[in-house]
């Protein structure tokens, strides 16, 4: 381990990877969204949002678009805080300018105030194996062992896969629609379709390793999924429930959907699980397995990770 490392993590998944690798004591700062594990919450906060997360999904989307049209970042970096911490390493991302502080914003900020320049580590996973590679890369940089962590995560994935592998050969898999945003409607992409497949479902309207696409409500009605799972980006379980009840459940034909008639509609804590490409993606897989095939899996995530709408 690099004993003199001073790490600032500006993305929740990065913070969780560091903690899982035993590097929590090397963290000196975090983003406003980094809230897990609880022990890191007393660290100085180095970012702040320009958005009110308590607004409806439609209002948040409108504000995001306005900021982007104005060529403004959705997040502010607290330059003075960053300067006072003098990090040797900063972890960020280069995948989505809505999800966290962008790589370019970090580069611009540190070039002004920190000498010597810290090493910037950018995470940009699209599928599950990319998350494993990110863990290996962080471990390599800080000279710690990732073998046990990866063995544990991969063995949990294998357990789910082994139990569902036979289903694809013996019966029709349930179609699963994972909604990442309600207004406008967006289907969860990247690693989510992969997790759905491993959990024994057939993902609808999104592709493995591709960014989350927008869809129309008519698409939902046309495909009429067996299971609908809401995993709103950045929202917890109750926020997702409230926003979904206010928006999607009021749409025409909602009550006639197969998933609604069969009581197979679920809300999840997307912020804690599905939206964070770190170690807890395996928890997300187990949540999906428990939802899609309750006759096979019982992990007891209900009420903290998922619930019926």
N, C-alpha and C positions, 0 to 999 in steps of 0.2 A: 504494500500500500504506500502511496505517496503521502508521507506524513505531513508535509507542509501545504497540501492542497487546500485551497479555500474556494468552495464551489457555490455558485449561485445557479439555481434551477428556475427557469422561467416557463416551465411546462409541467403540469401535474404528472404525466406519465414518466418524465425524466426523474422527478423527485421520488416516485415510487420505485423506479429501477435502482436508484442510488440506495434507498433504504433497504431494498431486498438484498442488495449486495453488501450490506453492512457498512455503508458509507454515510450514514446519517450524521455522524459526528464531524464529517468534513464539510457539511452544508453550513453556509453562513448567511444565506438569503434565499428567498423564494418569490414566486409570483403570488398575486392575490388569489389565484384559483387553487394553489397547492394546499390541500387540506388533509392529506393522508400520507403516511400514518399520523395520528394525532400529535405525536411528540414533536413534529416539525412546526407546529402552528405558532410557536412563540418566536420563530425566526423573523428578522426584518423583512417587510414586504417591499418588493422592488418594482411592482407594476400596479397600475390602476386602470379600470375600464372607463371608457367614455359612454357606456351604455347602462341603462337601468334594467337589470335582469328580472325585475318583478313585473315588467310590462308583458303584454300578450305576445305570442310568437309572431303575429302579424306586425305589431308595432316594433318589436326588436328587429325584424327583417327590414322594415322601412328605414329605421335608424342606421342599420349597418350599410344599406345601399347608399344612403345620403353621405355617410362618412367616406365611403369608397369613391363615390363620384367626386368628392372634394379632395381626393388624393390624400386623405388623412388616415392615420392608423386608428384601429379600433381600440388600441391600448396605449397608454402612456407609460414610458419607463421613467422611474424616479431616479433621475441622474445623480442627485446629491447622495441618495442612499447607496446607489451602486458605487459611487466614488469612495464613500466612507468604508465600504466593505473590502475594497481592493481585491476582488476575486482573481484567482489564478486560472479558473475554468468557469465557463458559462454554458449551461445546457439550454438549448432552444429547439425550434422546429422550422422546417422549410416546406411545409405541406399546405397549410391553410391559414390565410391571414385573418380568418374569423375566429379560429380556435385558440390562438395564442399569439404572443408577440412574434413578429416575423424575423427571420434571420437578418435581413437587411437593416431593420430597425435596431437590432442589437449591435450590429457592426457599426452603424452610424453613432450610436450612443457611446460605446466603449472607446471609439477612436478619439473622442473629445476629452475624456476624463481619466482614463486609466493607463498608466505607464509602469512597467511594460504591458503590452496588450495581452489580455488573457486568451487562453485557447478556447475557441468557440466550438462546441460540439452540437451538431445539428441532427436531429432525429427526423426521419421521414418514412415511416413504415406504411406499407399498403396492404400487406398480408401477414399471416401469423409468423412465417419464417423470418420476415423482416424484423419483427419484434425480438425474436431470438438473436438475430444478428446485432441489433441495437444493444441488447444486454451484454453480448460478448464484447462489443466494441467499447462500451463504457467500462467493463471489467478490465479490458486490456489497457486502456488509457490510465486507469488508476491502480493498475497492478494488483488486482484482487482476483480470486478464483470464482468463476461463474458456473462451474461444472455441477455442483450440487443443486443450485437453484434451477438450472435448466433441466436437469434430470427430473426434479420434482414436478416442474411445470409440464414437461413433455409426457411424463407418466400419467398425469391427470387427464391430459388430452387423449392419450391412448386408451384409457379406461372408457371414456365416453365413446370414442370411435369404435372400439371393439364391441360394445353393447349395441350400437346402432348399425354396424356394418351389414349385418344380415337382413335388416329391414328393407334395404334398397333392393334386395334380391327376391324378397318374398311377398312384398305388398306395396301398394301405392303410397308414397310418402305424402304427408300433409303439406299443402302449399302454405308458405309463411310469408307474410308481408310485414317487414320491419320499417316503421315510420320514424325517421330521424327528426323531422320538423313538420309542424302542422299547417302553418300559413306562411309561405306556400308549402304545399305538400312535397316532401323530399323523402326518398327511400334510402335507408342506410346502406352505404357501399363499403368499399375497401375490404376490411377483414370480416365484416358482418355476414355476407353471404357464405363465406367459408365456414364460419362458426355454425351457421344454420345447417349447412350440409353435414358437418361432423355430428351435430346434435340430432340428426335424423329427420331433417325437414327439407323441403324444396323451396329455395329462396325465389321470391317473385320480384321482377322489375329492377333488379340491380345485378351487377356482375362482380365477381371476385377480383380485387385489385383495382377496381375502377371507382372514381369519386362518386359521391352520392348524387343521383339524378333527380331532377324535378319531375313530378308526374301531375296529371290532372285527376280530379275526383272521379271522372268517368272511367279512368283506368282501373281504379279500385272496384267500381261496380262491375266492369267487364270481366276482370280476372276473378272476382268473388272468392278471396282466399279462405282457406280452412281456418287459418289462425292469423290474427292481427296483433302485432306487438309494437307498442309505442315506446321509443327510447330517445326522447328529445335531447338534443345536444345541449349540455350545460345545465339541464334542469334535473332536480331530484324527483323522487317518486311522487310526492304530493303536488309539486309544481306541474309535473307532466299530467297527472290526473286532472287537475283543475283546468289546464289549458286545453286538454283533449275534450273534456266535457263541454267547455265553452265554445269550441270551434267544430271539431270533426263530427261529434255526435249529433250536431244540429243539421248536418247535410242531408239532402234528399236521398232516399233509398238506404239510409244507415240501418234502420231496423230490419230491412229485408236481406242484408248481407248474411251469408252462411255463417261466418264467424260470430256475428252478433246473435243470430238465432240459436246457435249451439253453445253460447256462453264461452267462446274461445277468444276473447279480447282481453289483452293484458297491458298494464303499464309497468314501466321499470324505472330504476334509478340510472338513467343514461349517463349522468354526470360522473357518478362513482365507478361505473363499470364499463359499459359498451363504448363510450367516447374516449376512453383512455387506453392507448395501445402500450400497456405495460404489463406487469405480472398479473394484474387482476382481469386481464382478458380471459384467463382460464376460469376465473369465477363467472365471468359473463357466459362462457361456454356451458358451464354447469347450470346456470340459470336457464339458458335456452333449452338444455336437455330436460330440465325439470318441467318447463312449460310445455314443450312439444310432446314429450313422452312421459307423463306422470305415472304411467303404468310400469315404467322401468326405473325411473330415477326419483330419488327423494333426498335432496341436499339441504332442505330447510332454509332456503333463501327467501321464502315468502314473507312479506311484510317489511323486509329490509332491502331486498333487491328487486322484488317484483310483487305484483298483486293483480287480482282481477279488476278490470275497469268497472 
